[in-house]
Amino acid sequence: MQPICYLDLGYVIFGEDYKRGSFLLHMQAEQNRIGRDCSPELPDHLYHVLHLTTIHPDPVFVDELVAKILVPAVKKMMAEFDSARIELKMKVIKKLHNALIAEEMNTGNVYNNAFAALLNVFETEFAQAIAHYNPKEENLINESFFNKNNSINQLVNNYKID
């Protein structure tokens, strides 16, 4: 099973960088603060972070989390559903793994609509926080998870994927 995007927000934002580990520790502490056991998922999984935002006692923390992590992460997730990016991923997967691709992958995916709705809610409900924290989002849409744009381009060139 090859996911289009990952739901672990630290991985989406930081990739394999050491900052991800620091973010995970912080998320674990915040999850513990509200008495939430996140196992078997990591504490930065989208499901757990969404739950955290609904019951966390510190509204400043929630505003910052939404503005600096959730909104940029959801935008990156949505970028992974771009038709050209999906088409390229499918070619790479087929070439490297002789994989069968589920038909819905060729025509789009319902999860992109869910991410769009989630982003709309964040941008509406947290507009002031987003404007206040003004997270650096340049090149956000053009970047891929774990800098995979460069990796995919190298695969295309190395394996002559058309």
BAZAFI-873648 format. One record per residue: x, y, z of N, C-alpha, C in turn; chain. Coordinates in Angstrom, 3 decimals, padded with zeros to 6 digits. Atoms other than C-alpha are relative to their C-alpha. Example, Ala and Ser with C-alpha at 12.3 -4.5 7.8 and 13.67 -1.06 7.14 Angstrom:
BEGIN
nX; nY; nZ; caX; caY; caZ; cX; cY; cZ; cadena
000.890; -001.190; 000.000; 012.300; -004.500; 007.800; 000.900; 001.200; 000.000; A
-000.820; -001.190; -000.060; 013.670; -001.060; 007.140; -000.770; 001.090; 000.730; A
END
This chain:
BEGIN
nX; nY; nZ; caX; caY; caZ; cX; cY; cZ; cadena
000.844; -001.173; 000.000; 000.000; 000.000; 000.000; 000.888; 001.235; 000.000; A
-000.810; -001.205; 000.128; 001.550; 003.283; -001.088; -000.890; 001.224; 000.219; A
000.868; -001.151; -000.251; -000.035; 006.361; 000.497; 000.339; 001.172; -000.911; A
-000.232; -001.226; 000.754; -000.471; 009.554; -001.472; 000.654; 001.029; 000.904; A
-000.595; -000.909; -000.966; 000.322; 011.559; 001.631; -000.053; -000.651; 001.381; A
-000.069; 000.537; -001.349; 001.162; 010.873; 005.239; -000.828; 000.861; 000.935; A
000.845; -000.712; -000.953; -001.024; 011.848; 008.181; 000.737; 000.380; 001.277; A
-000.819; -000.397; -001.142; 001.803; 012.309; 010.683; 000.536; 001.402; -000.280; A
-000.264; -001.397; 000.321; 002.068; 016.095; 010.785; 001.476; 000.370; 000.123; A
-001.426; -000.271; -000.133; 005.654; 016.168; 012.015; 000.771; -000.459; -001.219; A
-000.657; 000.511; 001.199; 006.704; 014.060; 009.049; -000.322; 000.871; -001.207; A
000.411; -000.853; 001.115; 004.732; 016.229; 006.639; 000.777; 001.313; 000.025; A
-000.652; -001.304; -000.123; 006.294; 019.445; 007.949; 001.522; -000.106; 000.021; A
-001.440; 000.051; -000.221; 009.808; 018.352; 008.956; 000.717; -001.123; -000.735; A
-000.644; 001.124; 000.665; 010.441; 015.145; 007.009; 000.828; -000.794; 000.989; A
-000.888; 000.790; -000.855; 013.351; 013.200; 008.455; 000.909; 000.875; 000.861; A
-000.822; -000.930; -000.762; 014.883; 016.310; 010.059; -000.136; -000.255; 001.503; A
000.023; 000.198; -001.457; 015.759; 016.187; 013.768; -001.118; 000.794; 000.669; A
001.082; -000.810; -000.570; 013.095; 018.867; 014.360; -001.269; -000.826; 000.171; A
001.176; 000.859; -000.128; 010.508; 016.162; 013.838; -000.012; -000.682; 001.367; A
-000.086; 000.654; -001.307; 011.724; 014.351; 016.958; -000.378; 000.942; 001.125; A
000.349; -001.005; -001.000; 011.469; 017.522; 019.000; -001.501; 000.281; -000.023; A
001.438; -000.238; 000.136; 007.971; 018.138; 017.644; -000.792; -001.169; 000.577; A
000.679; 001.181; -000.543; 006.946; 014.559; 018.510; -000.005; 000.014; 001.526; A
-000.072; -000.072; -001.465; 008.145; 014.996; 022.093; -000.966; 001.051; 000.537; A
000.909; -001.065; -000.422; 006.216; 018.247; 022.387; -001.455; -000.447; -000.148; A
001.372; 000.477; 000.206; 003.073; 016.676; 020.932; -000.368; -001.063; 001.035; A
000.264; 001.017; -001.021; 003.402; 013.739; 023.318; -000.306; 000.655; 001.340; A
000.242; -000.711; -001.262; 003.614; 016.139; 026.263; -001.376; 000.657; 000.002; A
001.317; -000.650; 000.077; 000.536; 018.034; 025.071; -001.126; -001.032; 000.032; A
001.009; 001.068; -000.040; -001.387; 014.793; 024.490; -000.135; -000.533; 001.429; A
000.038; 000.441; -001.400; -000.432; 013.660; 028.006; -000.724; 001.022; 000.873; A
000.637; -001.078; -000.772; -001.589; 017.017; 029.341; -001.523; -000.115; -000.016; A
001.461; 000.151; 000.070; -005.129; 016.274; 028.141; -000.436; -001.431; 000.307; A
000.322; 001.372; -000.388; -004.909; 012.625; 029.233; -000.293; -000.923; -001.163; A
000.277; 000.795; 001.204; -004.870; 011.158; 025.722; 001.122; -000.996; -000.259; A
-000.935; 001.049; 000.406; -003.183; 007.858; 024.909; -000.126; -000.148; -001.513; A
000.051; -000.020; 001.466; -002.297; 008.015; 021.232; 000.353; -001.328; -000.649; A
-000.418; 001.250; 000.617; -001.105; 004.458; 020.728; -001.170; -000.647; -000.733; A
-001.288; 000.362; 000.574; -000.761; 002.779; 018.335; 000.583; 001.069; -000.924; A
-000.506; -001.062; 000.869; -000.393; 005.994; 016.297; 000.965; 000.901; 000.765; A
-000.869; -000.993; -000.615; 002.170; 008.703; 016.943; -000.838; 001.195; 000.458; A
000.794; -001.116; -000.530; 001.034; 011.782; 018.890; -000.204; 001.143; -000.991; A
000.178; -001.055; 001.003; 001.381; 013.967; 015.781; -000.902; -000.438; -001.150; A
000.932; 000.470; 001.029; -001.090; 011.903; 013.727; -001.157; 000.990; -000.096; A
001.042; -001.000; 000.228; -003.737; 014.177; 012.209; -001.216; -000.219; 000.891; A
001.166; 000.323; -000.821; -006.546; 012.404; 014.045; 000.185; 000.475; 001.440; A
-000.260; -000.372; -001.393; -004.961; 012.948; 017.449; 000.187; 001.508; 000.168; A
-000.213; -001.446; -000.098; -003.923; 016.532; 016.746; -001.325; 000.745; -000.145; A
001.321; -000.627; 000.116; -007.442; 017.432; 015.604; -000.762; -000.110; 001.322; A
000.655; 000.177; -001.302; -008.783; 015.983; 018.851; 000.613; 000.940; 001.032; A
-000.706; -000.885; -000.927; -006.155; 017.919; 020.796; -000.489; 001.440; -000.129; A
000.428; -001.393; 000.197; -007.284; 021.208; 019.249; -001.394; 000.264; 000.547; A
001.375; -000.212; -000.469; -010.861; 020.657; 020.380; -000.119; 000.085; 001.517; A
000.148; 000.017; -001.461; -010.163; 020.153; 024.093; 001.185; 000.584; 000.763; A
-001.168; -000.553; -000.690; -006.788; 021.753; 024.830; -000.400; 001.262; 000.762; A
000.429; -001.135; -000.824; -007.155; 024.286; 027.660; 000.634; 001.347; -000.371; A
-000.715; -001.243; 000.317; -004.753; 026.865; 026.160; -000.330; 000.455; -001.425; A
000.377; -000.442; 001.348; -006.308; 028.777; 023.233; 001.172; 000.589; -000.793; A
-001.173; -000.534; 000.696; -002.983; 030.459; 022.419; 000.790; -001.149; -000.631; A
-000.672; 001.182; 000.538; -001.365; 027.037; 021.993; -000.746; -000.523; -001.225; A
000.813; 000.518; 001.109; -004.237; 025.895; 019.754; 000.137; 000.907; -001.219; A
-000.152; -000.936; 001.118; -004.021; 029.045; 017.613; 001.345; -000.185; -000.696; A
-001.336; 000.157; 000.573; -000.288; 028.599; 017.141; 000.140; -001.343; -000.711; A
-000.053; 001.325; 000.614; -000.634; 024.880; 016.400; -000.716; -000.002; -001.349; A
000.755; -000.052; 001.256; -003.272; 025.531; 013.748; 000.746; 000.832; -001.038; A
-000.633; -000.913; 000.949; -001.426; 028.462; 012.160; 001.348; -000.492; -000.511; A
-001.363; 000.367; 000.383; 002.082; 027.017; 012.156; 000.164; -001.445; -000.451; A
-000.150; 001.418; 000.336; 001.496; 023.279; 011.772; -001.169; -000.513; -000.839; A
001.138; 000.621; 000.684; -002.018; 022.258; 010.758; -000.271; 000.588; -001.381; A
000.293; -000.600; 001.309; -002.664; 024.758; 007.955; 001.100; -000.312; -001.017; A
-001.031; 000.352; 000.979; 000.751; 024.319; 006.276; 000.021; -001.495; -000.340; A
-000.010; 001.447; 000.257; 000.544; 020.525; 006.668; -001.143; -000.406; -000.923; A
001.142; 000.348; 000.856; -002.930; 020.290; 005.136; 000.241; 000.501; -001.420; A
-000.320; -000.505; 001.348; -001.768; 022.463; 002.222; 000.991; -000.922; -000.703; A
-000.957; 000.935; 000.602; 001.176; 020.119; 001.658; -000.682; -001.305; -000.378; A
000.730; 001.231; 000.299; -001.130; 017.110; 001.841; -000.823; 000.173; -001.271; A
000.820; -000.252; 001.181; -003.452; 018.657; -000.726; 000.852; 000.089; -001.260; A
-000.889; -000.110; 001.159; -000.516; 019.408; -003.022; 000.377; -001.372; -000.546; A
-000.339; 001.350; 000.442; 000.223; 015.686; -003.144; -001.073; -000.601; -000.906; A
001.086; 000.502; 000.832; -003.130; 015.167; -004.901; -000.025; 000.656; -001.376; A
-000.085; -000.622; 001.313; -002.128; 017.326; -007.864; 000.105; -001.091; -001.057; A
000.085; 001.083; 000.990; -002.881; 015.277; -010.975; 001.351; -000.326; -000.625; A
-001.313; 000.267; 000.586; 000.600; 015.691; -012.456; 000.888; -000.757; 000.980; A
-000.812; 000.673; -001.013; 002.219; 014.623; -009.197; -000.455; -001.445; 000.177; A
000.519; 001.364; -000.139; -000.062; 011.589; -008.846; 000.385; -000.838; -001.209; A
-000.357; 000.730; 001.220; 000.563; 010.600; -012.459; 001.464; -000.420; 000.032; A
-001.419; 000.320; -000.088; 004.317; 010.759; -011.922; 000.253; -001.080; 001.047; A
-000.157; 001.029; -001.032; 004.068; 008.744; -008.691; -000.445; -001.362; -000.513; A
000.511; 001.270; 000.525; 002.008; 006.081; -010.451; 000.990; -000.616; -000.983; A
-000.996; 000.507; 000.950; 004.598; 005.785; -013.221; 001.199; -000.587; 000.736; A
-001.150; 000.475; -000.772; 007.404; 005.431; -010.689; -000.340; -001.308; 000.701; A
000.405; 001.216; -000.718; 005.500; 002.853; -008.632; -000.140; -001.172; -000.962; A
000.163; 001.075; 000.984; 004.567; 000.823; -011.720; 001.351; -000.485; -000.502; A
-001.306; 000.353; 000.552; 008.113; 000.918; -013.059; 000.853; -000.755; 001.027; A
-000.881; 000.583; -001.009; 009.876; 000.062; -009.795; -000.561; -001.253; 000.649; A
000.590; 001.090; -000.771; 007.416; -002.386; -008.294; -000.941; -000.886; -000.800; A
000.977; 000.741; 000.806; 005.341; -003.740; -011.182; -001.335; -000.078; 000.729; A
001.190; -000.040; -000.847; 002.399; -002.655; -009.077; -001.260; 000.241; -000.811; A
001.318; -000.324; 000.530; -001.253; -002.644; -009.907; -000.488; 001.230; 000.749; A
000.457; -001.240; -000.603; -002.739; 000.771; -009.271; -001.521; -000.023; 000.077; A
001.451; -000.044; -000.175; -006.233; 001.088; -007.841; -000.583; 001.045; -000.942; A
000.582; -000.880; 001.011; -008.530; 002.708; -010.396; -000.284; 001.397; 000.533; A
000.317; -001.329; -000.516; -009.549; 005.552; -008.082; 001.228; 000.897; 000.056; A
-001.215; -000.798; 000.007; -005.921; 006.657; -008.059; 000.150; 000.721; -001.333; A
-000.118; -000.609; 001.313; -006.211; 007.428; -011.746; -000.984; 001.149; -000.194; A
001.040; -001.011; 000.205; -009.283; 009.633; -011.365; -000.108; 000.985; 001.152; A
000.077; -000.904; -001.145; -008.643; 011.424; -008.075; -000.293; -000.776; 001.261; A
000.166; 000.669; -001.274; -009.266; 010.685; -004.465; -000.882; 000.839; 000.911; A
000.948; -000.688; -000.872; -012.024; 011.566; -002.028; 000.698; 000.690; 001.173; A
-000.694; -000.602; -001.135; -009.468; 012.395; 000.677; 000.414; 001.441; -000.287; A
-000.350; -001.373; 000.337; -008.416; 015.517; -001.192; -001.147; 000.940; 000.342; A
001.162; -000.823; -000.348; -011.958; 016.841; -000.737; -000.109; 000.188; 001.511; A
000.031; -000.107; -001.464; -011.785; 016.104; 002.991; 001.057; 000.987; 000.486; A
-001.049; -000.946; -000.374; -008.482; 017.989; 003.259; -000.406; 001.426; -000.364; A
000.451; -001.336; 000.411; -009.980; 020.928; 001.331; -001.028; 000.549; 000.988; A
001.003; -000.433; -000.981; -012.927; 021.068; 003.737; 000.663; 000.357; 001.327; A
-000.721; -000.261; -001.243; -010.587; 020.870; 006.732; 000.755; 001.327; -000.083; A
-000.727; -001.250; 000.193; -008.442; 023.676; 005.341; -000.954; 001.191; 000.038; A
000.997; -001.069; -000.005; -011.551; 025.789; 004.767; -000.431; 000.333; 001.427; A
000.379; -000.224; -001.403; -012.595; 025.331; 008.404; 001.114; 000.728; 000.744; A
-001.121; -000.651; -000.683; -009.123; 026.255; 009.671; 000.121; 001.460; -000.417; A
-000.190; -001.364; 000.488; -008.861; 029.325; 007.460; -001.145; 000.921; 000.414; A
001.142; -000.796; -000.450; -012.323; 030.483; 008.532; 000.044; 000.228; 001.506; A
000.063; -000.080; -001.463; -012.189; 029.719; 012.248; 001.255; 000.584; 000.643; A
-001.267; -000.447; -000.586; -008.543; 030.647; 012.806; 000.656; 001.091; -000.844; A
-000.539; -001.027; 000.897; -008.138; 033.546; 010.346; 000.907; 000.980; 000.741; A
-000.818; -000.952; -000.758; -006.820; 035.922; 013.021; 001.308; -000.630; 000.464; A
-001.222; 000.680; -000.456; -004.353; 033.386; 014.395; 000.955; -000.212; -001.165; A
-000.847; 000.218; 001.180; -003.084; 032.575; 010.909; 000.658; 001.310; -000.409; A
-000.564; -001.307; 000.341; -002.627; 036.275; 010.162; 001.040; 000.431; 001.035; A
-000.919; -000.398; -001.071; -000.930; 036.810; 013.537; 001.331; -000.743; -000.088; A
-001.226; 000.799; 000.014; 001.563; 033.973; 013.305; 000.660; -000.010; -001.364; A
-000.507; -000.098; 001.362; 001.946; 034.318; 009.538; 001.113; -001.010; -000.277; A
-001.049; 001.000; 000.207; 003.781; 031.026; 009.077; 000.630; 000.131; -001.377; A
-000.731; -000.044; 001.262; 006.400; 030.915; 006.405; -000.517; -001.129; -000.882; A
000.583; 001.017; 000.863; 004.662; 029.124; 003.559; 000.554; 000.044; -001.417; A
-000.500; -000.071; 001.361; 006.750; 030.022; 000.543; 000.524; -001.364; -000.433; A
-000.387; 001.283; 000.604; 007.417; 027.056; -001.714; -000.694; -001.185; 000.642; A
000.676; 001.093; -000.696; 005.053; 025.007; 000.449; -000.684; -000.933; -000.981; A
000.741; 000.822; 000.940; 002.910; 023.826; -002.430; 000.950; -000.712; -000.961; A
-000.924; 000.603; 000.954; 005.904; 023.133; -004.668; 000.870; -001.078; 000.615; A
-000.805; 001.019; -000.653; 007.721; 021.061; -002.074; -000.830; -001.254; 000.187; A
000.686; 001.257; -000.225; 006.883; 017.446; -001.626; 000.507; -000.582; 001.304; A
-000.439; 000.631; -001.231; 007.155; 015.181; 001.380; 001.426; -000.484; -000.153; A
-001.409; 000.352; -000.109; 010.735; 014.473; 002.385; 000.789; 000.375; -001.244; A
-000.669; -000.520; 001.191; 011.910; 016.564; -000.558; -000.040; -000.991; -001.136; A
000.125; 001.059; 000.989; 010.640; 013.873; -002.847; -000.018; 000.514; -001.425; A
-000.041; -000.507; 001.367; 010.384; 016.185; -005.841; 001.343; -000.330; -000.630; A
-001.323; 000.296; 000.526; 014.131; 015.847; -006.264; 000.200; -001.498; -000.150; A
-000.151; 001.450; 000.069; 014.021; 012.122; -005.527; -000.773; -000.576; -001.167; A
000.807; 000.511; 001.112; 011.218; 011.492; -008.004; 000.628; 000.398; -001.322; A
-000.640; -000.423; 001.242; 012.950; 013.554; -010.675; 001.239; -000.834; -000.288; A
-001.168; 000.855; 000.199; 016.130; 011.525; -010.130; -000.417; -001.392; -000.450; A
000.493; 001.311; 000.419; 014.162; 008.274; -010.395; -000.441; 000.018; -001.454; A
000.469; -000.110; 001.380; 012.539; 009.446; -013.600; 001.187; -000.003; -000.950; A
-001.176; -000.070; 000.866; 015.924; 010.280; -015.080; 000.796; -001.299; 000.012; A
-000.798; 001.219; -000.108; 017.700; 007.157; -013.785; -000.667; -001.205; -000.649; A
000.714; 001.166; 000.507; 015.007; 004.686; -014.814; -000.699; 000.264; -001.322; A
000.586; -000.350; 001.298; 013.958; 006.471; -017.997; -001.502; -000.214; -000.005; A
001.453; 000.111; -000.102; 010.338; 006.726; -016.912; -000.614; 001.129; -000.808; A
000.637; -001.016; 000.854; 008.258; 008.517; -019.525; -001.406; 000.263; 000.436; A
END
